[in-house]
Amino acid sequence: MEISTHPLLFFVKPNVKVKKYHGEYKGLGIASRFSFDYPTPLLMLIQREGKFGILSKDPNIPNNGKIPNLLVFQGEFLVTKKSADYSLTGKAGLSICPGCELDKRHLVDLPLTYPRMAVYHHGFASNVGLDLDYIYSEKISLKTDIDLFFILGKDVFIENKFMINYQFSPKYTLTGGTKLTQGTYPFGKQLDIFPLIDLSWKWEK
C-alpha cells in the first residue's frame, strides 16, 4: 500500500491519495487508487479584487460569488503489464463532488485546469488513460501517456505527454518533453502544446 500527498499544496488544498496493489491475474498487475481533496481554501485564496485575482468577487453571482465547501473523491482501477524493457498501464476512474454547485463563472478556463475543475460545477466526471514506460538503454528511458476526461454535457478533453529521461548519474536525472491538450472550453475549441523540463535527484540515508 502507498499513501501520498502533495506536501506544498496540502496547506491550501488538503489532499491525500492511497494506492493499493491487489496482486497479479494472468500476468497483469491489478491495483486501485483512491484520493480525496478539499479545494475550497485554494479557491478562496485566488479569489480577490485587483492584482492576482484569478477569481473575481462578482456581485451578480449568488451569495456574491462565495466559494462553497467542495469535497472531491476519486477512485481509479489500474491494470499493468510489465516486461524487462517496458511497463504498460491502463486506467479508468470516476470523480464525484457530492452537492457541488460551484458557479461555472468560477471555473478557470485554462488548459489542464478546466477539465479538472469542471467536477466542482457538474459534480461528476470520469477518465480513462494509457501510460507507457520504456527503457531504451541504461541511461535513457521514455515515457508517454494519453488521458481522456469525460465531463457531463461537454466534449472529451484529450491530454498527451511524451518525455525522455536521461540519467547523468545514479543521483541525477534530466527530463524533457512536451504536453499536448485539446478540448472545448466556454470560448470554443482549443489545442495547446507545452514544453516540459525537469531535473531530479535522489539520495540514500
Sequence and secondary structure as in RCSB ss.txt:
>XXXX:A:sequence
MEISTHPLLFFVKPNVKVKKYHGEYKGLGIASRFSFDYPTPLLMLIQREGKFGILSKDPNIPNNGKIPNLLVFQG
EFLVTKKSADYSLTGKAGLSICPGCELDKRHLVDLPLTYPRMAVYHHGFASNVGLDLDYIYSEKISLKTDIDLFF
ILGKDVFIENKFMINYQFSPKYTLTGGTKLTQGTYPFGKQLDIFPLIDLSWKWEK
>XXXX:A:secstr
 EEE  TTGGGTS EEEEEEEEEEETTEEEEEEEEEE  HHHHHHTB SSTT SB   TTSGGGG      EEEE
EEEEEEE SSEEEEEEEEEEE TT    GGGS  STTTHHHHTHHHHSEEEEEEEEEEEE SSSEEEEEEEEEEE
ETTS  EEEEEEEEEEESSSSEEEEEEEEEEEEEETTEEEEEEEEEEEEEE    
